[in-house]
Amino acid sequence: MPPSGFSPKQTSDLISFLQSCADALLAECRTKNRTPRQGLRGEIQNIDTALPMLRDRPVASAVLVLTQRFYTTLLDRSVETPESFVRATAEELYRMKEEILGIHVPS
């Protein structure tokens, strides 16, 4: 991270990653005939299971923790339908983008 904080490009890349995770989760929910809420719960449980096995892989763990936090935040919202999931995802990613752009660590 540069001393001035994260750039819009860096932030956009991270947000794009999380958007792709949400898109894949929604596609899986459609394939398995699950609600987005059911899909989120399943993915959060899968991450809980995987994390202890990744103690010696800090980068993989950090990515999973970030993804899990994103999913947990979505789960706290009304995400029973694909439409509500898409809306909640867009709103949460916008909030996250603003939060990331607001990071400024003093040098």
N, C-alpha and C positions, 0 to 999 in steps of 0.2 A: 504494500500500500504506500503510495506517495505520501509525504508529510501533509499535503493539503487535503487528503481524503481520497475516496474512490471517484474515478471519473464516470461520466455518464455512460461511456462505452463499457467499462468494467461492470457497472451496475446493470446495464441492459443485458449483458451476457449472462450474468447470474440469474436475472429475472427470466430470461429465455429458457434457461435450464429448468427452473421450477415450473414454468408454463408447460414445458414438454413432459415433465413428470405428471402434471395434472391432466394433460391431454391423454397420456398413456393410461392413467388410472381410469379416466372416463370411458375410454375405448374398451378397456378390460371389463368394466362394469356392464357395458352394453352387451358384450359377448357372453358374459356369465349371468345376465339378467339380474343384476344387483343394483341397488340404489347407490348413489355416490356415498352416502353415509356408511353403508355396509362396506363399500370398497375402501374408504378411508380407515375404518376400524381394522379391516384386515391388513392393510399396508402398515399401519402403526404397530400392530402385533408382530408382523413379519420383521420389522425393524428392531423391535424389542428383542426378538429371538436372535437376530443376527449380531447385534452390537457386542454381546459378551465374547463372541468368536473373533472379533476384530480388535481386540485389545492391543495387539502389536502392529496395527495398521491405522495410525492416527488420522491420516488423510481420508481413508475410506470411512472411518468412524465419524469424522467431522461432516462429511457429505451426508451420511445417513441421519445424523442428528439434525442438520439443517432441514432436510427433507421431512423428517418426522415432525419438527416444530411447525413447518408450513402446513402439513396435513392436520396437525392438532388444532391449529388456528382455524382451518377450514371446518373441522368437525364441530367447533364451538358455534358455528353459524347454522343457518337453515339451509341444508344442502340435500334435501330429499329427492329433488328432481334434477335431471341433467341441466335444465335451464338455470335453476337456482345455484347449482354447483359452478357453472360457467360464470355467472354474475359474481358470486362470492370469490371465486378465483381472481377475476379481474380486479375487484376491489382490494383484495388482500395483497396482490402483487403490486398494485399502485402504492399502497401504504408501505410495503416493504421497500420499494424503490426509493420513496421519499426518506425513509429511515436510513437506508444505506448511504444515500447522497448526503445526509446530515452528519455522517461520521467524520469527525476531525480530531485527530490525535495530536496533541501538542508535541512539538519536537524538543 
